[in-house]
Amino acid sequence: MSYVIDLSKVNLSNMDIVGGKNASTGEMIQHLMSMGIKTPGGFATTTEAFNIFLAQKQLDLKIHSLLSTIKATDIKTLTRASNQIQRWIIATPFFPEFESEVAMAYKKLRAPSVAVRSSATTEDLANASFAGAQRTLLNVKGLQNLLKAIKLVYASLYTSRAISYRGNGFGKEPCSLSVGVQPMIRSDKGTSGVMFTLDTESGFDKVILINATYGLGESIVQGIVNPDEYVVYKPALQNERLSILQRKLGEKAVKMVYTSSSNLEKSIRKMRVSPRDQQSFCLSDKEIQLLARQALIIEKHYGKQMDIEWAKDGLTGQIYIVQARPETVISQMNEEQGIERYSLSNKTNILAKGQSIGQRIGKGNAKVILDPKKMHMIKPGDVLVTDMTDPDWEPVMKLASAIVTNRGGRTCHAAIIARELGVPAVVGCGNVTSSIKNNSPVTVSCAEGEIGYIYEGDIPFSIKKISVRDLPNLPVKICMNIGNPEKAFVSQSLPNHGVGLARLEFIIGTMIGIHPNAALNFHKLDKSLKQAIASKIRGYKNPVEFYIEKLREGISVISAAFYPKEVIFRFSDFKTNEYANLIGGHLYEPAEENPMIGFRGASRYRDERFKKCFELECKAFKRVRNEMGLDNAQLMVPFVRTVNELRQVMELIEGYGLKRGENGLKIYMMCEIPSNVILASEFLKYVDGFSIGSNDLTQLTLGLDRDSNIVAHLFDERNEAVKKMLHNVIAECNKQKKYIGICGQGPSDHPDFAEWLMHEGIQCMSLNPDTVIETWLMLAGKR
C-alpha cells in the first residue's frame, strides 16, 4: 500500500485519495501545463495514510465520542474539545512506513523549502470552498520539520473553526485529509495573489478579478493588506485587444517574506513595503493580461467559474498557478429566484467606510474585539468589528449580523466567509476599531455600490424582492441611467435594453477629482496643489494620462457591463461651481450668479479655455471604442443652445478622432432647452437623435429654479406647457426616423407621466435602476 503519491499521477477523479485541493493541482499538471499553465510539482500523502494514523489506539473513536457531546455554537466548550483533540493528534506518532515514504518523496523533490497544505475530501468542492479551514505552513525546511508540519495539518482538521465550519452545513459527510507538499515559489521576492473568473460581488461573468500584492499571497487571504485590484474584460482579452477595465491601487503596506529560521512558527515574517512600492502597481499591464489569459484557460478546462491562487517568482520572473478551485458562492445563486434589493430609510453620521462585500444591510451593537481570545463575547445579532479575521474567527462570524475590519480586500478571509454566510461585510476601513465605540448601535450598509458604509445608530431598512422572470414586451425600450461605474455590474442583471444616460460627472468628481486644466498645466501649479495631485495619480505616468485613463476605465466598465446593448455617454456637464470644487478648479472657473444657465455644456467644449480639456474626454472614448472594441459606447452632447453651436462642436469632435457614422458611432444631443424643441428639425441634421432632459427642459420652459425652495413647488414635468414641448419633439424625431428617448427624472418619479410618454410614441425611457421593474410592469398593464 502506498501512502505517498506524486501530484502528476492524480487528477479530479482521485479526490477520495488526495482530497479536492491536491486532485485539482494534479489535474492542472496533467492537462494544462502543455497550454502554458505552470504549476509547482510535488507529492501528496493519501487519505488512507490519515485514516490509518487516526485508527492507532482507536484515536478516531475517542475523537468521535468527544465531538458528539458538544455543540458548534458553544464556543468555550468547542474550544476545549478542539484543544484536547489536537493534543491527542500531536502526541500520536506516525507509523514507520509512512515516515519512510515521505522521506523518499521529499529527497526526490530536492527543494530548499516546501509549502505544506491541507487537502480535505470535503474541500474545494463545487458547492463549498471550505475556505482556509485547515492549516497551511510555508517555507518548511528539512525532513523533521516537514513531518512536524504534516502532523500540524492533520491536527488542524479539528480546530474549533474547522469543526464549526463542518457543523455549519458545509461538509457534514465524513471528512478525510491528504497533505500536499510542493516546492516554494520565491514570491517573497516577487508578487502573488488570487483571481476569480467572475466579479465576486455581482456575479458578472464577463470579467476576471485579480488581487495582487508584494510577497506571499497569505497576506491577501488573511486580510493583512489592502491589495491592488485589476478587472479584466474577457471578450477583449480573447480578441487580443486592450482588456484591462479598471485598476485600483491598494496600500500594500506590509508583505510576508521568508526567514532563515528552521522554526516552523517563525518561517515567515512581515516587513514594511517601501513608500515607492506602495505607490506603484505591483503588476505590469503585460503581467495582468498574462494572468487573465491563464484564468481563461483554467475556466474553460473546468467548465465553471474559478477561484485561483497564483505566485510570481521574484528570482525567475515566472508566474505559477498554485491552486485552482470552483468558485462556490456567487456562481451558485439561482437567478430564477429573483433579486433582493436592500435600502435604508434614511442616513445618519458615517463612522467609517471601506470595501463592501455582498449587497445587504446589517445592524446591531458593535462589538470591537482585537483579541481572538475574546471572540466569545460576540452574541447573535452583534456587529463584529475587528482588525482582520482569519479562520480562527469562523465560529463567531456566523453569529454576527455584519462584519467590519480595518484591513483586507475583496478576496481576504473575512470577505470570502461573509459571502458564504450571506453576512454583509465592510473590509479595509483603515481605523474602524478606533472610530466605533464598543457596544454602540451601528448600521452596516453594503447596498450602495462597491463602497460600504458604517452609519451611527439603528437605521430601519427595507428589503424588496424583485422577480425578473418573463417580463412582457412593451412598445417602448426600458433603459437605465447609470452614473457610478461601481454599480454597473449589479445593475446589468436587471431586465433592460441598455443605458440611456451614462454620466461622466461621477467618474470625474469621484474617481479623478482633479480639474482637467490643472492636469494639463501641472508644471505651472504651486507646491501644495502639485502635492495634492501627486497623491491622486499614484501608479500613473502623469496627471494627463491619469485623467484620460480613469475616464477610460469608468467608461469601459459601464460599456462592458451592458455590451452589446447601446450605452449613451453624455460628455461632462459640470457647472462652474461644480468644476471649481475639483483640485485646482478655483484657478480656472469664473464666478457666476446662476451657473445653471451659464458656462456649461456645448458652450464650454468650443471655448478656448476648455477645448484641451474636452479633448481629454474624446481621447478616453477613442481608447474605449478603438482599442478595447467596446463600440456600444455612444456619445451625447448636452446643453446645446444654438444650431451653429452644435455644428461647431460636431466639427470639434470629429477633429479629435470621433467621426459620426464611423465604426457604428452615433452621436446624440440632449434636448433640454426650448430652442432645441422649436428648431428640432434643424438640430437633427447634425445628430442621430435626441434624449430629453426633462429636468432642465421643465425649468427653462416654466422659468424657475428647482433648487429654490420658494418656487420649487411649481416644478412638474406634467405641466401642460412642458407636455406640449415633449409632444412636438417626439413627433418630429419619429417623423424623421431619428432616435427619441428621455433620461430625466420624470418617468422614474411619476408612473402616469411614463404612461403618457409611451402613448406619445417615445422610443426609449431611461430610468433609475430601482424603478425599472415596477415601471415595466406598470406600463405593461397600461398598453
C-alpha positions in Angstrom: 0.0 0.0 0.0 1.3 3.5 -0.9 0.9 6.3 1.5 2.5 9.0 -0.8 1.7 9.7 -4.4 3.3 12.2 -6.9 0.9 15.0 -7.8 1.5 14.3 -11.5 -0.2 10.9 -11.0 -3.6 12.3 -9.8 -6.5 14.2 -11.2 -10.0 15.2 -10.3 -11.1 11.5 -10.3 -8.8 10.9 -7.3 -10.5 13.2 -4.7 -11.1 10.3 -2.4 -7.4 9.5 -2.4 -5.8 13.0 -2.2 -8.7 15.4 -1.4 -10.0 18.3 -3.5 -7.1 20.7 -3.5 -4.4 18.1 -4.4 -6.7 16.5 -7.0 -7.1 19.8 -8.7 -3.4 20.5 -8.7 -2.8 17.2 -10.3 -5.5 17.9 -12.9 -3.6 21.1 -13.9 -0.3 19.3 -14.1 -1.7 16.6 -16.3 -3.8 18.7 -18.7 -2.8 22.4 -18.6 1.0 22.6 -18.4 1.1 22.0 -22.2 -1.1 25.1 -22.5 1.3 27.3 -20.6 0.0 26.9 -17.1 3.0 26.5 -14.8 2.1 24.6 -11.6 4.6 23.5 -8.9 5.0 19.7 -8.8 5.3 17.8 -5.6 3.6 15.0 -3.8 0.7 14.2 -1.6 0.1 12.0 1.4 -3.0 9.8 0.9 -6.3 9.9 2.8 -5.6 6.2 3.6 -2.5 7.3 5.5 -4.5 9.7 7.5 -7.2 7.2 8.3 -4.6 4.6 9.4 -2.9 7.3 11.6 -6.2 8.1 13.3 -7.1 4.4 13.8 -4.0 3.9 16.0 -5.1 3.1 19.5 -8.7 3.9 18.4 -7.9 7.7 18.3 -10.7 8.2 15.8 -13.3 6.7 18.2 -12.1 8.9 21.0 -12.5 12.0 18.7 -15.9 11.0 17.6 -17.1 10.3 21.1 -15.9 13.7 22.3 -17.4 15.7 19.4 -20.8 14.0 19.9 -21.1 15.7 23.2 -20.6 19.4 22.1 -22.5 22.0 20.1 -20.6 24.1 17.5 -22.4 27.2 18.8 -21.0 26.7 22.3 -17.7 28.5 21.7 -16.0 27.7 25.1 -16.8 24.0 25.1 -15.9 23.8 21.4 -12.5 25.4 22.1 -11.8 23.0 24.9 -12.7 19.9 22.9 -10.7 21.2 19.9 -7.6 21.7 22.0 -7.9 18.3 23.5 -8.2 16.6 20.1 -5.2 18.4 18.7 -3.1 17.4 21.7 -4.0 13.8 21.1 -3.0 14.0 17.4 0.3 15.8 18.1 1.1 13.1 20.7 0.4 10.2 18.3 3.5 9.0 16.4 3.5 8.4 12.6 3.9 4.7 11.7 7.3 3.9 10.2 6.2 3.0 6.7 4.6 6.4 6.3 7.7 8.3 7.5 9.8 6.3 5.1 7.7 7.1 2.1 7.6 10.8 3.0 11.4 10.8 3.4 11.9 9.3 -0.1 9.5 11.6 -1.8 11.0 14.7 0.0 14.5 13.7 -1.1 13.4 13.3 -4.7 11.8 16.8 -4.6 15.2 18.4 -4.0 13.6 21.7 -2.8 15.3 24.1 -0.4 11.9 24.7 1.2 8.4 23.5 0.7 4.8 24.5 1.2 2.6 22.1 3.2 -1.1 22.4 2.6 -4.2 20.6 3.6 -6.4 18.8 1.1 -9.6 17.5 2.6 -12.1 15.3 0.8 -14.8 17.9 1.6 -12.6 20.8 0.5 -12.7 22.7 -2.8 -15.9 21.0 -3.9 -18.3 22.6 -6.5 -20.7 23.7 -3.8 -18.5 24.7 -0.8 -14.9 26.0 -0.7 -14.2 25.1 2.9 -12.0 28.2 2.7 -9.0 28.2 4.9 -10.5 25.8 7.4 -7.2 23.8 7.7 -3.7 24.9 8.2 -1.0 25.9 5.6 2.7 26.0 6.5 5.1 27.8 4.3 8.9 27.8 3.9 9.3 24.5 5.6 12.9 23.3 5.7 14.2 19.8 6.5 12.6 16.3 6.8 11.9 16.6 10.6 10.2 20.0 10.1 8.2 18.5 7.2 6.9 15.6 9.3 6.0 18.0 12.1 4.2 20.3 9.6 2.2 17.3 8.3 1.2 16.5 11.9 0.1 20.1 12.4 -2.0 20.0 9.3 -3.6 16.7 10.5 -4.4 18.4 13.8 -5.9 21.4 12.0 -8.8 19.3 10.8 -10.0 19.6 14.4 -9.5 23.3 15.2 -12.6 24.9 16.5 -13.0 26.8 13.2 -12.9 23.6 11.1 -15.3 21.8 13.4 -17.6 24.8 13.4 -17.4 25.1 9.6 -18.4 21.5 9.1 -21.2 21.9 11.6 -22.5 24.9 9.6 -23.7 22.7 6.9 -20.6 22.5 4.8 -19.1 19.1 4.6 -21.2 17.2 7.1 -20.3 14.0 5.4 -17.2 12.1 6.7 -14.1 14.0 6.1 -10.6 12.6 5.5 -7.4 14.5 4.9 -4.5 14.5 2.5 -1.5 16.8 2.7 0.2 18.4 -0.3 3.9 19.1 -0.3 5.2 21.4 -3.1 8.4 23.5 -3.7 8.1 27.0 -2.5 7.8 29.7 -5.2 10.0 32.7 -4.4 7.1 35.1 -4.4 8.6 36.6 -1.2 10.9 38.4 -3.7 8.1 38.9 -6.2 4.3 39.2 -6.1 1.3 36.9 -5.5 -2.4 37.0 -5.2 -5.8 35.5 -6.1 -8.1 35.8 -9.1 -11.7 34.9 -9.8 -13.2 34.4 -13.2 -16.2 36.5 -12.3 -17.0 39.6 -10.3 -17.3 38.4 -6.7 -20.0 40.8 -5.7 -22.4 40.9 -8.6 -21.7 37.5 -10.3 -21.0 39.2 -13.6 -19.1 36.5 -15.5 -17.6 38.5 -18.4 -14.7 39.7 -16.2 -11.7 38.4 -14.3 -11.0 39.9 -10.9 -7.3 39.9 -9.9 -5.9 40.9 -6.5 -2.2 41.3 -6.1 0.4 42.3 -3.5 4.1 42.1 -2.8 5.4 38.9 -1.1 3.5 35.8 -0.2 -0.2 35.6 -1.0 -1.1 34.7 2.6 -1.2 38.5 3.3 -4.2 38.9 1.0 -6.0 35.8 2.2 -5.5 36.8 5.8 -6.5 40.3 5.2 -3.2 41.8 6.3 -3.0 44.1 3.3 -5.4 46.1 1.1 -4.1 44.7 -2.3 -4.1 46.2 -5.8 -7.2 45.2 -7.8 -7.5 44.7 -11.5 -10.6 43.9 -13.5 -10.1 42.4 -17.0 -12.8 42.1 -19.7 -12.8 38.5 -21.1 -14.1 39.3 -24.6 -11.5 42.0 -25.2 -8.8 39.6 -23.9 -10.0 36.8 -26.2 -9.9 39.2 -29.2 -6.3 40.4 -28.2 -7.4 43.9 -27.5 -6.8 46.2 -24.6 -8.7 44.3 -21.9 -8.0 46.0 -18.5 -11.2 47.6 -17.5 -10.1 49.0 -14.2 -7.1 49.3 -11.9 -7.3 50.2 -8.2 -4.1 50.9 -6.2 -4.0 49.2 -2.8 -1.9 50.4 0.1 0.2 47.1 0.3 1.8 48.5 3.5 3.4 45.2 4.5 4.5 42.0 2.8 5.2 38.5 4.1 8.6 37.0 3.3 10.8 34.0 4.2 13.1 33.9 7.1 16.2 31.7 7.6 14.7 30.2 10.8 14.1 26.5 11.0 11.4 27.1 13.5 8.0 26.3 11.8 6.3 29.1 13.7 8.9 31.6 12.5 9.5 30.5 8.9 7.8 33.7 7.5 7.6 37.2 8.8 6.1 40.6 7.9 8.1 43.5 6.7 7.3 47.1 5.6 6.9 47.9 2.0 8.8 51.0 0.8 6.7 54.1 0.2 7.7 54.0 -3.5 6.5 50.4 -4.0 3.3 51.1 -2.0 2.5 53.9 -4.5 3.1 51.7 -7.6 1.0 48.9 -9.0 2.8 45.6 -8.3 1.8 44.1 -11.7 2.5 45.5 -15.2 -0.2 45.5 -17.8 1.5 42.6 -19.6 1.5 40.5 -16.4 -2.1 41.4 -15.7 -3.2 40.1 -19.1 -0.9 37.0 -18.9 -2.6 36.1 -15.6 -6.1 36.7 -17.1 -5.3 34.5 -20.1 -4.3 31.7 -17.7 -7.5 32.2 -15.8 -9.5 31.8 -19.1 -7.6 28.5 -19.9 -8.4 27.1 -16.4 -12.0 28.2 -16.5 -12.5 26.6 -19.9 -11.0 23.3 -18.8 -13.0 23.1 -15.6 -16.2 24.4 -17.3 -17.1 26.7 -14.4 -16.2 29.9 -12.6 -12.9 29.5 -10.7 -11.1 30.8 -7.6 -7.4 30.7 -8.4 -4.2 31.4 -6.4 -1.1 32.5 -8.2 2.5 33.5 -7.4 5.3 35.2 -9.3 8.8 34.0 -8.6 10.9 37.2 -8.0 14.1 35.4 -9.0 13.0 34.0 -12.4 10.0 36.2 -13.2 7.9 33.1 -13.9 4.2 33.1 -12.9 2.8 29.9 -11.3 -0.7 28.8 -10.6 -0.6 27.4 -7.0 -4.2 26.4 -6.6 -7.5 26.4 -8.5 -10.9 25.6 -7.1 -14.5 26.2 -8.2 -16.0 29.5 -7.1 -18.8 28.4 -4.7 -20.9 31.4 -3.7 -21.9 33.9 -6.4 -21.9 31.3 -9.1 -24.3 29.1 -7.1 -27.0 31.8 -6.8 -30.3 31.0 -8.6 -31.3 34.0 -10.6 -34.7 32.5 -11.2 -35.5 33.2 -7.5 -35.3 36.9 -8.3 -33.2 39.8 -6.9 -33.2 41.3 -3.4 -32.7 45.0 -3.1 -31.8 46.5 0.3 -32.4 50.2 1.0 -32.0 52.4 4.1 -34.9 54.5 5.2 -32.6 57.4 6.0 -28.9 58.1 6.6 -27.0 59.3 9.7 -23.4 60.2 10.5 -20.9 58.0 8.7 -18.5 56.4 11.2 -16.3 54.6 8.6 -16.3 53.3 5.1 -14.4 50.6 3.1 -14.9 47.9 0.5 -18.4 46.4 0.6 -18.9 42.7 0.5 -22.3 41.5 -0.6 -25.3 43.8 -1.3 -27.1 43.6 2.0 -27.6 45.7 5.2 -27.0 44.6 8.7 -27.3 46.3 12.1 -26.7 45.6 15.8 -24.5 46.5 18.7 -20.8 46.9 17.6 -18.5 44.5 19.4 -15.0 45.9 19.0 -12.7 42.9 19.5 -9.0 42.8 18.8 -8.0 39.7 20.7 -9.3 36.4 19.2 -9.4 35.0 22.8 -12.3 37.4 23.5 -14.4 36.3 20.5 -16.8 34.5 22.8 -18.2 38.0 23.7 -20.0 38.1 20.3 -23.7 37.3 20.6 -26.1 36.6 17.8 -27.0 39.8 16.0 -23.9 41.8 17.1 -21.8 43.6 14.5 -18.2 42.2 14.7 -15.6 45.0 14.5 -12.0 43.9 14.4 -8.6 44.5 12.8 -8.9 41.5 10.4 -10.2 37.9 10.6 -8.5 34.6 10.0 -10.0 31.1 10.1 -9.9 31.2 13.9 -12.8 33.7 13.8 -15.2 31.5 11.8 -17.2 30.1 14.8 -18.4 33.6 15.7 -18.6 35.1 12.2 -21.8 33.3 11.5 -23.4 34.8 14.7 -22.8 38.3 13.5 -25.3 40.5 11.7 -22.4 42.2 9.9 -18.6 42.2 9.9 -16.3 45.2 9.7 -12.5 45.1 9.5 -9.6 47.6 9.4 -7.7 45.6 6.8 -8.4 43.3 3.8 -9.7 43.4 0.3 -12.4 41.7 -1.7 -10.6 38.3 -1.6 -9.5 38.3 2.1 -10.7 35.7 4.5 -13.4 37.9 6.0 -14.8 38.6 2.6 -14.8 35.0 1.5 -16.5 33.7 4.6 -19.0 36.6 4.7 -20.2 35.8 1.2 -20.6 32.1 2.1 -22.6 33.0 5.2 -24.6 35.7 3.5 -23.5 38.3 6.0 -22.7 41.9 4.9 -19.1 42.9 5.5 -17.1 46.1 5.0 -13.4 45.4 4.9 -10.3 47.6 4.6 -11.8 50.5 6.6 -8.4 51.7 8.0 -9.1 52.6 11.6 -12.6 51.4 12.2 -11.7 49.7 15.5 -10.9 53.2 17.0 -13.7 55.1 15.3 -16.5 52.9 16.5 -17.4 52.7 20.2 -17.8 49.2 21.7 -21.5 48.3 22.3 -22.8 51.3 20.3 -25.6 50.6 17.8 -24.5 50.8 14.2 -25.9 50.0 10.8 -23.7 48.5 8.1 -24.7 49.2 4.5 -23.3 47.2 1.6 -26.2 48.2 -0.6 -24.7 51.4 -2.1 -22.2 50.0 -4.6 -18.5 49.0 -4.0 -18.1 51.4 -1.1 -19.6 50.1 2.2 -20.7 52.5 4.9 -21.0 52.1 8.7 -23.6 54.5 10.0 -24.2 55.7 13.5 -27.3 54.2 15.2 -30.0 51.7 14.4 -31.4 52.7 11.0 -34.5 51.0 9.6 -34.1 49.4 6.2 -36.3 47.6 3.7 -35.8 44.6 1.5 -37.5 44.5 -1.8 -37.7 41.1 -3.7 -37.9 41.7 -7.4 -38.9 38.9 -9.8 -37.2 39.2 -13.2 -38.8 36.4 -15.0 -41.0 36.6 -18.1 -41.5 40.4 -18.3 -43.9 41.3 -21.1 -42.9 43.1 -24.3 -43.5 46.8 -24.5 -43.8 49.3 -27.4 -41.0 51.3 -25.7 -37.5 50.3 -24.7 -36.7 50.4 -21.0 -33.1 51.5 -20.3 -31.2 52.7 -17.2 -29.5 55.8 -16.0 -26.0 54.9 -14.7 -23.6 57.4 -13.2 -21.5 55.2 -10.9 -19.4 52.5 -12.7 -19.2 50.6 -9.4 -23.0 49.8 -9.8 -22.8 48.8 -13.4 -22.1 45.0 -12.9 -25.0 44.8 -10.4 -27.4 46.9 -12.5 -26.8 44.9 -15.7 -28.5 41.9 -14.2 -31.9 43.7 -14.2 -34.0 43.5 -17.3 -33.0 46.3 -19.6 -32.4 47.5 -23.2 -29.2 49.2 -22.4 -28.2 52.6 -20.8 -30.0 55.7 -22.0 -27.8 58.0 -19.9 -24.3 57.4 -18.5 -22.9 60.5 -16.9 -19.2 61.3 -16.8 -19.6 63.6 -13.8 -19.3 60.8 -11.2 -16.2 59.5 -12.8 -14.6 62.9 -12.9 -15.8 64.0 -9.5 -15.1 60.8 -7.6 -12.6 58.7 -9.5 -10.5 61.6 -10.8 -11.1 64.6 -8.5 -8.8 66.9 -10.5 -9.8 69.8 -12.7 -8.7 68.9 -16.3 -6.9 72.2 -16.7 -4.9 71.5 -13.5 -3.9 68.2 -15.0 -2.9 69.9 -18.3 -1.0 72.7 -16.6 0.5 70.7 -13.7 4.0 72.2 -14.1 2.6 75.7 -13.5 0.9 74.9 -10.2 2.1 75.8 -6.8 3.7 73.2 -4.5 0.6 72.4 -2.4 -1.6 71.7 -5.5 1.2 69.6 -7.0 1.4 67.6 -3.9 -2.4 67.1 -3.8 -2.5 66.0 -7.4 0.6 63.7 -7.0 -1.2 61.8 -4.2 -4.1 61.2 -6.5 -2.2 60.0 -9.5 -0.1 57.3 -7.8 0.6 54.5 -10.2 0.1 56.5 -13.3 2.7 58.2 -15.6 1.5 61.8 -15.2 -1.7 63.8 -14.4 -2.9 63.9 -18.0 -2.5 60.2 -18.5 -4.2 59.6 -15.1 -7.2 61.8 -16.2 -7.6 60.0 -19.6 -7.1 56.5 -18.2 -9.5 57.0 -15.2 -12.1 58.3 -17.7 -11.4 55.3 -19.9 -11.7 52.9 -17.0 -15.1 54.3 -15.9 -16.5 54.4 -19.4 -15.2 50.9 -20.2 -16.7 49.3 -17.1 -20.2 50.6 -17.9 -19.8 49.7 -21.6 -18.6 46.2 -20.8 -21.3 45.6 -18.3 -24.0 46.1 -20.8 -22.3 45.0 -24.1 -23.6 44.7 -26.8 -26.5 46.9 -25.7 -26.1 50.5 -26.5 -24.8 52.8 -23.8 -25.2 56.5 -24.3 -22.5 58.6 -22.6 -23.1 62.2 -22.0 -20.0 64.4 -22.3 -19.3 66.2 -19.0 -21.9 68.7 -17.9 -20.5 70.1 -14.7 -21.4 73.7 -14.0 -18.8 76.3 -13.0 -19.3 75.9 -9.2 -19.0 72.2 -9.5 -15.8 72.3 -11.6 -14.4 74.8 -9.1 -14.7 72.1 -6.3 -12.2 69.9 -8.1 -8.5 70.1 -7.2 -7.2 73.3 -8.8 -10.6 74.2 -10.1 -10.7 77.6 -8.4 -7.8 78.7 -10.7 -9.8 78.1 -13.9 -13.5 78.7 -13.2 -15.3 82.0 -13.3 -17.8 83.1 -10.6 -21.3 83.0 -11.9 -24.5 84.2 -10.4 -26.5 81.4 -12.0 -24.3 78.5 -13.1 -27.4 76.6 -14.1 -27.7 78.6 -17.3 -24.0 79.7 -17.6 -20.7 78.3 -18.8 -21.7 74.6 -19.3 -22.3 72.0 -22.0 -21.5 72.7 -25.6 -20.5 76.3 -24.9 -17.7 75.1 -22.8 -16.3 72.5 -25.3 -15.7 75.0 -28.0 -14.3 77.7 -25.7 -10.5 78.2 -25.9 -10.4 77.9 -22.1 -11.7 74.4 -22.2 -11.0 72.9 -25.6 -8.0 70.9 -24.5 -10.0 69.6 -21.5 -12.7 68.4 -23.9 -10.1 66.7 -26.0 -9.1 64.5 -23.0 -12.7 63.2 -22.9 -12.6 62.4 -26.6 -9.2 60.6 -26.2 -10.8 58.4 -23.5 -13.7 57.5 -25.7 -11.3 56.6 -28.6 -9.5 54.2 -26.3 -12.7 52.5 -25.3 -14.1 52.2 -28.8 -11.0 51.7 -30.9 -8.6 49.9 -28.6 -11.0 47.9 -26.5 -13.6 47.2 -29.2 -16.5 48.5 -27.0 -18.3 50.0 -29.9 -21.6 50.0 -28.0 -20.4 53.2 -26.3 -22.2 56.1 -28.0 -21.9 59.8 -27.3 -24.2 62.6 -26.4 -23.7 66.4 -26.4 -25.5 68.3 -23.5 -26.9 71.7 -23.2 -26.7 73.0 -26.8 -28.1 76.5 -27.2 -28.0 77.1 -30.9 -27.7 75.1 -34.2 -24.4 76.8 -35.0 -23.0 75.8 -31.6 -23.9 72.2 -32.3 -22.3 72.3 -35.8 -19.1 73.7 -34.3 -19.0 71.1 -31.5 -19.6 68.3 -34.0 -16.7 69.5 -36.1 -14.5 69.6 -33.0 -15.5 66.0 -32.0 -14.6 64.8 -35.5 -11.3 66.7 -35.3 -10.5 64.8 -32.2 -10.9 61.5 -34.0 -14.5 60.6 -33.3 -16.4 60.7 -36.6 -20.2 60.1 -36.6 -21.1 57.0 -38.5 -17.6 55.6 -38.4 -17.4 52.1 -36.8 -21.1 52.5 -35.9 -20.6 55.7 -33.9 -23.7 57.5 -33.1 -23.8 61.0 -31.6 -27.0 62.2 -29.9 -27.9 65.5 -28.4 -29.7 66.3 -25.1 -33.0 68.1 -25.7 -33.3 70.3 -22.7 -33.6 73.9 -23.9 -36.8 75.2 -25.5 -34.8 76.2 -28.6 -34.0 72.5 -29.1 -37.7 71.8 -29.5 -38.6 74.9 -31.6 -35.7 74.2 -34.0 -35.7 70.4 -33.7 -35.7 69.8 -37.4 -32.5 71.9 -37.8 -30.7 70.3 -34.8 -31.5 66.8 -36.1 -29.5 67.5 -39.3 -26.3 67.1 -37.2 -27.1 64.2 -34.8 -28.7 60.8 -34.7 -31.5 61.8 -32.3 -32.4 63.4 -29.0 -32.6 62.3 -25.4 -34.9 64.6 -23.5 -33.5 66.0 -20.3 -36.9 66.7 -18.6 -35.4 68.4 -15.6 -33.7 71.3 -17.4 -36.5 71.4 -20.0 -39.1 71.8 -17.3 -37.1 74.5 -15.6 -36.4 76.5 -18.7 -40.0 76.1 -20.0 -41.5 77.3 -16.8 -38.7 79.8 -16.0 -37.9 78.5 -12.5 -35.0 77.2 -10.5 -35.9 73.8 -8.9 -33.2 74.4 -6.3 -35.0 77.5 -5.0 -37.4 76.4 -2.1 -39.5 79.4 -2.9 -40.6 78.3 -6.4 -39.6 74.6 -6.4 -43.2 73.5 -5.7 -44.1 74.6 -9.2 -41.6 72.2 -10.8 -43.6 69.4 -12.5 -42.8 67.7 -15.8 -46.5 67.0 -16.2 -47.3 70.7 -16.7 -49.2 71.2 -19.9 -46.6 73.6 -21.3 -43.9 71.0 -20.8 -46.0 68.2 -22.3 -46.7 70.3 -25.3 -42.9 70.7 -25.8 -42.5 67.0 -25.4 -45.3 66.1 -27.8 -43.7 68.3 -30.5 -40.2 66.9 -30.2 -41.3 63.3 -30.0 -43.4 63.7 -33.2 -40.5 65.4 -35.1 -38.0 62.7 -34.2 -40.4 59.9 -35.2 -41.2 61.8 -38.4 -37.5 61.9 -39.3 -36.9 58.3 -38.1 -34.4 59.6 -35.6 -33.9 58.3 -32.0 -36.0 59.9 -29.3 -35.7 58.9 -25.7 -36.0 60.5 -22.3 -33.4 60.3 -19.5 -34.8 62.8 -17.0 -36.2 62.0 -13.5 -39.8 62.4 -14.5 -40.7 58.8 -15.7 -38.9 57.3 -12.6 -41.0 59.5 -10.3 -44.4 59.6 -12.0 -45.9 56.4 -13.4 -48.7 58.4 -15.1 -46.1 60.5 -16.9 -44.3 57.4 -18.1 -47.6 56.0 -19.4 -48.3 59.3 -21.2 -44.8 59.2 -22.8 -45.4 55.6 -24.0 -48.7 56.6 -25.7 -47.0 59.6 -27.3 -44.6 57.3 -29.1 -41.4 57.8 -27.2 -38.9 55.1 -28.2 -36.9 54.8 -25.0 -37.3 55.6 -21.3 -34.1 55.6 -19.3 -34.9 55.1 -15.6 -33.2 54.9 -12.3 -32.3 51.2 -11.8 -34.5 50.9 -8.7 -37.7 51.8 -10.7 -37.1 49.6 -13.8 -39.1 46.6 -12.8 -42.1 48.5 -11.3 -42.3 50.9 -14.3 -42.0 48.0 -16.7 -44.9 46.1 -15.1 -47.0 49.2 -14.8 -46.6 50.1 -18.4 -47.4 46.5 -19.4 -50.8 46.9 -17.8 -51.5 50.2 -19.5 -50.8 49.3 -23.1 
